[in-house]
């Protein structure tokens, strides 16, 4: 059976590697070309890279007593901490953890570096989130002088050595199986799923399949379906009758079937930011100050992504955890925070009725190319000046940090002058 030493990159036929390194074996190892790369506990890994004294300590990236965990290192996960968990619960589970406020600009810079390295392997890279991507390396063996498995193992080693974070790799015949493989042996994993995939999946719970959450699993359990093997045995007619129109597709995925191609340059659907308050807020000026700061974040992310917002979505969550969203289209797409803010403030105004809110968020959606942003407007002669001012603010913040320039409307109440 073909084997590969992930440490010295030697292709083996049998036995351990002479270097004593990590060896992966699979009958299709040197044939498969679809990969899924997932950074390990990404935000926490970046923080540990920058603070080596935290290497063996539990690290939680998040903040505030009422926020949620953005990332937890594997030491913290051993204590039960998970992403999206309320911070108060995470602190209770792991009281000795080092809690670090997230620095998304830093994480984005690291992600761009890793993404550029992926694109050296193949032009067929589909970015799925800041810390994971799907790759198609078919036809690249001649270019690299090695099969995809060797190229991916080399990539993982270089990222760990040169970038300072680790990744896990899944290699398979399609995107679904590659994603599942990448999650099998984290962190620093390298796993392969080939012809044995259906048998491997059969004994696994339905929650393993991407897209089946707690509610979906509960509905399936009510039908007596708790494993993927039970789904696999349904024919198309029965699947449609019991599970609806999407039933046959769900059964196909349970069997490990996936016809999706890797689509490079998939456009983001939205760019957003939100904040959970330390204390519930009801006052208009406090909500608007928070909204402004979020609009600045979204505007910066739009600019960095070469995108513009053609519409705005406002999200509010009350103290009773009721979530409300409102959306509005813009007359023209924008990258300017004040235009996002004006639209968001109009939607916020009727909601300021004494209700206390624990969270506010703002997003740009739908998105268009940056070239369509803020076209000249005879009714707004100050637009060119405001655009130039915003570019200057962005440049200064990029050089000296977010606090280099703070506009008055974004200051907490009592600090504005």
N, C-alpha and C positions, 0 to 999 in steps of 0.2 A: 504494500500500500504506500503511495507517495507520502512523503513527509517533508516538513520544512522546519528548520531551526529558526525561530523568530529572532534570535540574538545574533548569530553569525551569518544568517541568510543562506546557509548550506541546504541544498535539496538532498534528501536522504531516501534510501530505499528501505532500510530496516534498522532497528536498534536505536539507541540513544545517540545524540550528537557528541562527537569528541570534545566539543567545547563545554559540554554540560549544560547547554542552554535549554530554553523552553521549546518544545517540539510540538507541532500540530500535525495530525495525520488525518487524511480523508481520501477515499477512493477518487473523488473528483477535484481534489485540491488544486491541481494544476490546469484545470479546464474551466472552472467557474469564473465569471467576470463581473457580476453585479455585487456591489459592496455598499455597506452602510457603515459610516464612521460616526461615532458618538463620543464626544469628550466626556471624561469621567468627572462628575461633580464639578462642573466647569468653573462656576464663579468661586467656589471654595478652593479649587485647585490653583486658580490664578492668585488668590490671596495667600495661599501657603507658599507659592513660588516666590512672592514678593516679601514674605516674612518667614524665612526658613526656621526660625525658632518655634513656629507653630506646627512643624512637620508631623509630630506625633500627637498633637493635641486635637480635641474635637473643635471644629470650626463651623459656625452657622453664619451664613450671609443673610442678613435681614435687618430688622430694626424696629424699635418701639415695642411697647407691651401689647399693642393692638394690631400690629402688622402681621405679615405672614412670612414664613421661611422662603427665601428666594433660592437657597441651595444649602445643602448640608454635606460635609465631608463624610467619608465612609466610617470614620471613628464615631462621629455624631450619629450616624445612621444605626450603628450597633446599639445605641441607647434608645432607638425608636424614633428619632427625628426624621421627618420627611419633608420634601418640598411642598409648599402651599399649606403647611400646618400652621395654625396660629402661633405667634411667637411666645405667648404666655405658656402654652402647652410645651413647646420645644424647650423653653428655659426650665420648666419643671422636670422634664425627662432628662435633661443634660445640664445640670446647674453649673458645671465647671467649664462649659463651652466658651470659647472666645467668640463673641458676637461682633460682626463687622458690618457696617453699613455698606450697601452695594454701591459700586462705582461702575455704572454701565458704560461709560465712555471708555474706561480701561478694558472692560471685557470685550467691547466691540472692536477695539484695536487688535486684541489678541485673536479674536475670531477672524478678522480680515487677513491676518498673517497666515492662519491655518488654511483659510479658504484659498489664498493664493498658492499655497503649496499643493492643495488638491488639484488646482487647475494645471499644475505642471504634470500631473499624472494623466489627465484626460480632460478634454473640453466638456465632456458630458458630466457635469456636476450640478445637482439640484439641491440647493440649500433649503433645508426643512425648518431650521430654527437657528438661533445664534450658535448652537453647539452641536449640530448634527447635519449630515448631508448624505444623499444617495449618489453613487458614482457608477458609471458604466465604463469598464475598461476593455470592452471587446475591441479587438484589433490593435491593441497598443503593445503587444508583446514584442513586435519587431522594433518599435520605437525605443523601448526600455531595455531590450535584450533580456527579458525575463517575463515569466507569466505573472498574471495579476496578483496572485498570492504573495510572491516575492516582493513585488512593487509595493504592496500595501504594508507588508511587514517592515520594509525599509522606511516607508513614510511614517509609521507609528514610532519607530525608533528615533528618527530625526526630529519629530515634533517633541518627543519627550526630552531629547538632549538639547535642542536648540531653542525651543519655545518655552519649555519648562512645565508643561502640563502633559497628562497622559490621555490616550484615546483607546477606545475599544472598537474592534473591527468585526463586522459580520460579512461573510462571503457566501453567496448562494446563486441560485438560478434566476431569482426574481427579487424585486424590491421588498416584498412582504417578508420573505424568508430571510433576506439579508438583515432587515431590521430586528427580527426575532433572534437571529444568531448573534447580533451585536450585544444583545442584552443577556446572553447566557452566562458569560464568564467575566463580568465587570468586577473591579477595574483592571485595566491593562489586558483586556481579553482579546482573543482572536479565535473566532468560532466559525465553523462551516456547516451548512445545511444543504444536502443534495437530495438524491433519490429517496433517502430514508425519511424525508420531511413529514409525509403524511402519517407514518407510523410514530414518529417522535411526537407529533402534535396530538395524536389520538387520546393519550392519557392526560393531557394537560387541561386545566380548567378553562372555561370559555373566556374568562377575564384576560387570559394571555393575549387574545386577539386584539390588535389595535382597533379602537372604535367601539368596543363593548365595555361600557362603564358599569358602575354599580347598579343603576336602574335597569340597563339592558340585561345584565346577568340575572337580576331578580326576576325579570319577565321570563327569561329562558328557564330558570329554575322552577317557576310555577308550571311550566310545561313538562317538567321532568328532564330538562336538558342542562347538565352541569359540566360536561366535558366536550372537548372539540370532537372526539370520536363519535359521540352521539349526534352531533351536527353532521359529521361526514357521512353518516349512513342515510340521511334523508335524500330522497330523489327530488328532482326539480318540482314536480307537481305537489308533493307533500310539503316541501319547503315553502312554496308560495302560499299554500292553503293555511299553514300554521304560522308563518312568519311574515306574510305580506309580500308585496312585489319585490322587496329587496332580499327575500329569503334565499333564492338560488345563488345570488352573489355571495351571501354570507356563508353558505355551505361550501362554495368554491374556495373561499379564503380559509375556511377551517381545514380544507384539504391541502393548503399551501399553494393554491393557484393564484396567480396575479399577473395580468397582462400589461400592467402600466409600464410605460417607458420612462426612463430618466429624462426629465425635461429641464435642460439648463436655463438659467435666467428666469425661473418662475417668479412672477411679480408678487410682491406682498399685497394682501388684500386691504390691510389697514395699518396705521401706525398710531399708537396711543400711549398714554401715561395715566397713572392714577395714584392716589395716595389715601392711606387709611389714617385718620386723625388720632392723636393720642387721647383727645377728649372730643366728644360729639360737638359739632358746630351747628349753630342755627342762624347766626348773625350774617347779614348780607356781605358786609365788608370783609369778614374773615373767609367766607366761602369764595368770594371773588378774588381775594389775594391768593388763595390756594389754586384757584382756577388759572390765574395768570401764570403762576410758576409752572404749572403743567403745560400750558400753551407754549411757553418758551421751550420746554423739553421736546414737545412734539414738533415744533418748528425746526429745531436743531436736527432732530432725527430725520425729518423730511429732507432737509438740505443735504445731510450726510448720505442719504440714500438716493439722491438725484430724483426725488419725487415731489409731488405737490398734492394738496388735499382739494378735492372738488366738492367735498361735503364735510360736515362736522357732526360727531355723535357725542352727546353728553351722558354720563353715567352717574347716578346718585344711589347711595345705599343708606337707608335710614337706620336709626338706633335699633329698630325692631328687625333689622336685616332684610327689609323689603327693598328690592332693587328696581330702579326705574331708569329707562333710557329714552332719550329724545334725539331726533336726527333732523338735520336741515341741509339742503344743498346751498352752495355758495354761487354767487353770480358769476364769478370766475375762479379758477383754482388759485391756491395761494401757498406760500411758504412763510408768510409773515405771522408772528405770534399775535399781533394786535387784531388781525382779521379773524383768526381762530377764536380769540378771546371775545370779540364783539358778538360772534355767532353763538358762542357758548353762553355768554352772559344773557343774551335774549332768551335762550332756552332755560337758563337757571332762574330767571326772574320770577315766573309764576310758581316755582317750587319753594321760594323763600317765603313761607307762610307760618313760620314758627316751628316747623318740623326740624328736629335735630338729625344731623347726618354724620355718619361715621366714615364715609368714603365718598370721594368725588373723582371722576375720571373724564378725560377728553380724548377724542381720537379723530384722525383724519380718514375719511372713507366716503366715497371711493377715491382711489389714488390714480394720478395721471403723471406723465413725464414732467420733469422739472421745467422743460422748455415752455410749458403752457402756463407757468406760474405768473401771477401778477402782471398781466399785460398792461400797456399804457392806457390810461383812462383820462379823457378830457375833463371829466367831472371831479377828478382827484389829482390836481396838479402836484400835490406834495408826495405822491407815491414814489417817484424816483429817489427823492431825498430820504424817505423812510427805508427804502430798500438798501441804499448805500449805508445808512446808519446801522441797520441790522447786520450787514456784512462786517462792518467794523467791530460791532459788539461780539459777533461770533469769532472773529480773528483774535481779539483780545482774550476772550475766555479760553479759546483753544491754546493760547500761549501761557496764560497766567492762572487758569482755573476758573471754575464757575462763579466764584465770589469776586472776580476781578471787577465786574460791573453788576450791580443789583439795582433794578429799577424800583422806584418808590411803591408802585402798586403791588409789587411782589413781597414787600416787607410785612412781617407780622404786625398786627395792630399795635400802635403805640411807638413803633420805631420810625414810621414814615415822617418825613419832614417837608 
